[in-house]
């Protein structure tokens, strides 16, 4: 079939297998150009491995360190008539590239929140790897089912406290407009913490530790976004922010609970980028477009692979990396510095639907959005017939 993007608002409902493979190759090429990372992990588990920062973490581990990687994801398999998800094709391409490079790579497709997937993971680690020395937690899901009670929880994108009025860019109507967001109830706050907080991260480490598959001085990190003034109403002072606070709690608890094996547990704050998750968050399409323009004008823009390679090479695997006041690793320092933020804030009140193409980089935003699904890569013939089928 000929596969063209089918976009509905902030969602693309299909993906291009050849384009996704091009995306994986592009990231691998970047890692090879940088050279080997300084401190090499040997066996890496990436929970949420198929897109965005999780995929970049797996690529950096394998092709920057030669590590064996085990990935957990939840993706839709293709059929003869329908494409699979981008994450399916990314994972298939990663497996192919790893095989060509003689690198160990296995993936488990299923609900990472469940006991079943955790048990499968332990079984494979015992069979193939022995012990894990790096655990990357990079899940982004709007829903979580508690594995003990069977109760499902949905996250909510709402402010905590007072309602807010802000700007956003409607990607369907292609217009800048104000949005009003009502305050979250306590139940909505609690549910969001249940989905996006640190509980499942802790459960993963508990299961791995009890199975005896965590190496001494193992490192684990969970990714987050903190932001600054313009994004605080929907992040820091919102339901997501409460979940992020719970990640900080979990990080401290993990370090204390597993001090006997020298576990290092970090929350890592990364810069804002276009992901399937960020595209759905009010305010973020406008903020990211303006931020992209400012950072590109200043020559300091980075994408997911640049962020993750820098994190692995400079901070995450170091013996005593610098931490912020919340004991977090920070890769978002350029985005959040006063100079960059000042330039974005100066544009913010001026931006309208009419001048947005000049003041913001929506073109770059949209290109990055389509590339998430394998569209827009040079060298890929998007008019050619391609089979949607791809196996791991």
C-alpha positions in Angstrom: 0.0 0.0 0.0 1.0 3.7 -0.4 1.1 5.1 3.2 0.3 8.8 3.7 -0.1 10.5 7.1 -3.6 10.5 8.6 -3.6 13.3 11.1 -6.5 14.1 13.4 -5.8 17.0 15.7 -2.7 16.0 17.8 -2.9 12.3 16.7 -1.5 10.6 13.7 -3.4 7.3 13.2 -0.9 5.5 11.0 2.8 5.2 10.6 5.3 4.5 7.8 7.6 1.5 8.3 10.4 2.7 6.0 10.3 6.2 7.5 10.4 4.8 11.1 13.5 2.8 10.0 15.0 6.0 8.7 14.4 7.7 12.0 16.2 4.9 13.9 19.1 4.9 11.5 19.4 8.7 11.8 19.7 8.5 15.6 22.2 5.6 15.4 24.3 7.7 13.0 24.3 10.6 15.4 25.5 8.3 18.3 28.3 6.8 16.1 29.4 10.3 15.2 29.8 11.2 18.9 31.8 8.1 19.7 31.5 5.8 22.7 30.0 7.1 25.9 32.4 7.5 28.9 31.1 4.9 31.4 29.5 2.0 29.6 26.6 0.0 31.0 26.6 -3.7 30.0 23.0 -4.7 30.4 20.2 -2.2 30.1 16.5 -2.4 30.7 14.4 0.3 29.0 10.8 0.4 30.2 9.0 2.4 27.5 11.5 1.7 24.8 9.8 2.3 21.5 9.4 6.1 21.0 10.9 9.4 22.1 13.3 9.6 24.9 13.0 5.8 25.7 13.9 4.8 22.2 16.8 7.3 22.2 18.0 5.7 25.5 18.0 2.3 24.0 19.8 3.4 20.9 22.4 5.3 23.0 22.9 2.2 25.3 23.4 -0.2 22.3 25.3 1.9 19.8 27.1 4.2 22.2 28.1 1.6 24.7 27.7 -1.8 23.0 25.2 -2.7 25.8 22.8 -5.6 25.6 19.3 -4.1 25.8 15.9 -5.5 26.8 13.0 -3.2 26.0 9.4 -3.1 27.2 6.7 -1.4 25.1 3.0 -1.7 24.3 2.5 -1.4 20.6 0.0 -2.4 17.9 1.1 -5.0 15.5 0.4 -4.3 11.8 -1.9 -6.3 9.5 -2.0 -6.6 5.7 -4.6 -3.8 5.6 -3.5 -1.5 8.5 -0.2 -0.1 9.7 1.1 -0.9 13.1 2.0 1.9 15.5 5.2 3.9 15.0 6.6 2.2 18.1 6.2 -1.2 16.5 8.1 -0.1 13.4 10.8 1.7 15.5 11.3 -1.5 17.5 11.5 -3.7 14.4 14.1 -1.3 12.9 16.1 -1.2 16.1 16.2 -5.0 16.2 17.4 -5.2 12.6 20.1 -2.6 13.2 21.2 -4.3 16.4 21.4 -7.7 14.7 23.5 -6.2 11.9 25.8 -4.8 14.6 25.9 -8.1 16.4 24.3 -6.6 19.5 21.9 -8.4 21.8 18.4 -7.0 21.7 15.0 -8.4 22.8 11.7 -6.7 23.4 8.5 -7.6 25.3 5.2 -6.2 24.0 2.6 -5.8 26.7 1.3 -3.8 29.6 4.4 -2.7 31.6 2.1 -2.0 34.6 1.1 -5.6 34.9 2.7 -8.3 37.0 2.8 -10.6 34.0 5.2 -8.4 32.0 7.4 -7.9 35.0 7.6 -11.6 35.5 8.5 -12.2 31.8 11.2 -9.5 32.1 12.8 -11.2 35.1 12.7 -14.6 33.3 14.6 -13.2 30.2 17.1 -11.3 32.4 17.9 -14.5 34.3 18.2 -16.5 31.1 20.2 -14.1 28.9 21.7 -11.3 30.9 22.3 -12.3 34.5 22.0 -8.8 36.1 21.0 -5.3 34.9 23.2 -2.3 35.7 20.9 0.4 34.2 17.1 0.7 34.3 15.5 3.5 32.3 11.9 4.2 33.2 10.3 6.1 30.3 6.6 5.3 30.3 4.1 7.8 29.0 0.5 6.4 29.4 -2.8 8.2 30.1 -4.1 5.1 31.9 -2.9 2.6 34.4 -4.5 -0.5 35.8 -3.4 -1.3 39.4 -2.0 -4.9 39.1 -3.2 -5.9 42.6 -6.7 -4.4 42.6 -7.6 -4.4 38.9 -8.8 -0.8 39.2 -8.0 1.4 36.2 -7.0 5.0 36.7 -7.0 7.9 34.1 -4.6 10.9 34.3 -6.0 14.4 33.9 -4.4 17.5 32.5 -5.8 20.2 34.8 -4.4 23.0 37.1 -4.3 22.5 40.9 -5.9 25.4 42.8 -7.3 28.2 40.7 -8.5 27.7 37.1 -6.2 29.1 34.5 -6.5 31.0 31.2 -3.6 30.7 28.8 -2.7 30.6 25.2 -2.3 27.6 23.0 -2.0 26.6 19.3 -4.8 24.5 17.9 -3.1 22.1 15.5 -6.4 21.2 13.8 -7.7 24.7 13.2 -4.2 26.2 12.8 -5.0 29.1 15.1 -3.7 30.7 18.3 -6.4 31.1 20.9 -7.0 31.3 24.6 -8.0 28.3 26.6 -9.6 28.0 30.0 -8.9 25.0 32.2 -10.9 24.2 35.3 -9.3 23.1 38.5 -8.7 19.5 39.2 -10.6 17.7 41.9 -8.7 15.8 44.6 -9.8 12.5 43.0 -8.4 13.7 39.6 -5.1 14.7 41.3 -4.9 11.3 43.1 -5.6 9.4 39.9 -3.0 11.3 38.0 -0.4 10.5 40.6 -1.4 6.9 40.4 -0.8 6.8 36.7 2.2 9.2 36.3 3.8 9.1 39.7 6.5 6.9 41.1 4.6 3.9 42.2 5.2 1.7 39.2 8.8 2.7 39.0 9.2 1.5 42.6 7.3 -1.8 41.8 9.7 -2.5 38.9 12.8 -2.0 41.1 11.2 -4.1 43.8 10.5 -7.0 41.5 13.9 -6.8 39.9 15.6 -6.7 43.3 13.6 -9.5 44.8 14.5 -11.6 41.8 18.2 -10.9 42.4 18.8 -9.4 38.9 19.9 -5.9 39.9 23.7 -5.5 39.8 25.6 -3.8 42.6 25.7 0.0 42.1 22.9 -0.3 39.5 21.6 3.0 38.2 18.0 3.8 37.5 16.3 7.0 36.2 12.8 8.2 35.5 12.3 11.0 33.0 10.4 14.1 33.6 9.8 17.7 32.4 9.8 20.6 34.8 9.7 23.7 32.6 9.5 27.4 33.7 7.0 30.2 34.2 5.1 29.8 30.9 4.5 26.1 31.3 4.1 26.0 35.1 0.3 26.4 35.1 -0.1 23.1 33.2 3.0 21.4 34.6 4.3 22.5 38.0 1.1 23.8 39.4 -1.1 21.1 37.9 -2.0 17.5 38.2 1.1 16.5 36.2 3.2 18.5 38.6 1.8 16.5 41.6 2.7 13.3 39.8 6.2 14.7 39.2 6.5 15.5 42.9 5.8 11.8 43.5 8.6 10.8 41.2 11.0 12.9 43.5 9.5 11.0 46.5 10.1 7.7 44.8 13.7 8.6 43.8 14.6 9.3 47.4 12.8 6.2 48.6 14.5 3.9 46.1 18.0 5.2 47.1 17.2 4.5 50.8 15.4 1.2 50.3 18.2 -0.3 48.1 21.2 1.3 49.7 22.6 -2.2 50.5 23.3 -2.7 46.8 24.3 0.9 46.2 21.4 1.7 43.9 21.5 5.2 42.4 18.0 6.5 41.5 17.6 9.8 39.7 14.7 11.8 38.3 16.0 13.4 35.1 14.5 16.5 33.7 14.8 16.8 29.9 14.0 19.7 27.6 10.6 20.0 25.9 10.4 18.3 22.6 7.6 17.2 20.3 6.4 13.8 21.4 3.1 11.9 21.1 2.5 12.9 24.8 3.5 16.6 24.6 1.3 17.1 21.5 -1.8 16.4 23.6 -1.0 18.8 26.5 -2.6 22.2 26.3 -0.2 25.2 25.9 2.7 23.0 24.8 2.3 23.1 21.0 2.5 26.9 21.2 5.3 27.0 23.8 7.4 24.4 22.0 7.0 26.2 18.6 8.2 29.5 20.1 11.0 27.7 22.1 12.2 25.9 19.0 12.4 29.2 17.1 14.4 30.9 19.9 16.8 28.0 20.5 17.4 27.5 16.7 18.0 31.2 16.3 20.6 31.0 19.1 22.1 27.7 17.7 21.4 25.7 20.8 18.4 23.5 19.8 18.6 19.8 20.6 16.3 16.9 19.8 15.8 13.7 21.7 18.9 11.8 20.7 21.2 14.8 21.4 19.6 15.2 24.9 19.9 11.5 25.7 23.5 11.0 24.4 24.5 14.1 26.5 22.7 12.7 29.5 24.4 9.3 29.3 27.8 10.7 28.5 27.9 13.6 31.0 25.6 12.9 33.9 23.7 9.7 34.3 26.6 7.3 34.4 29.0 9.5 36.2 30.1 8.6 39.8 29.0 11.9 41.4 27.0 13.9 38.9 25.8 17.4 39.8 22.2 17.5 41.1 19.7 20.4 41.4 18.1 21.4 44.7 15.6 18.5 44.2 18.4 15.9 43.8 17.5 15.6 40.1 19.7 15.4 37.0 19.1 18.3 34.7 19.5 18.3 30.9 17.1 21.2 30.4 19.5 23.9 31.6 19.7 25.7 28.2 16.0 25.8 27.6 15.2 27.1 31.1 18.0 29.7 31.4 16.9 33.3 31.9 18.1 34.4 28.4 16.1 31.8 26.5 13.1 32.1 28.7 13.2 35.9 28.5 13.1 35.8 24.7 10.2 33.4 24.7 8.3 35.5 27.2 8.8 38.6 25.1 7.2 36.9 22.1 4.4 35.2 24.1 1.9 38.2 24.5 2.5 39.3 20.8 1.8 36.0 19.1 -1.4 35.7 17.1 -2.7 33.3 14.4 -1.5 35.7 11.8 2.0 36.3 12.9 2.6 32.8 14.4 4.4 31.5 11.2 6.9 34.3 11.6 7.4 34.4 15.4 7.2 30.6 16.0 8.7 27.6 14.4 5.5 25.6 13.8 7.0 24.3 10.6 9.8 22.7 12.6 7.2 21.5 15.2 5.0 19.9 12.6 8.0 18.3 10.9 9.1 16.8 14.2 5.5 15.6 14.8 5.2 13.9 11.5 8.7 12.3 11.9 7.4 10.6 15.1 5.3 8.5 12.7 7.9 8.0 10.0 6.9 10.8 7.6 9.1 13.5 6.1 12.4 11.8 6.0 14.7 12.5 3.1 15.5 9.5 0.9 12.1 7.8 1.6 9.8 7.5 -1.4 6.4 8.2 0.2 4.7 7.5 -3.2 6.0 4.0 -3.4 4.1 0.9 -2.4 5.3 -0.5 0.9 4.2 -3.5 2.9 2.9 -2.5 6.3 4.1 -5.8 7.8 7.2 -5.8 9.9 8.4 -8.4 12.4 10.7 -8.2 15.4 
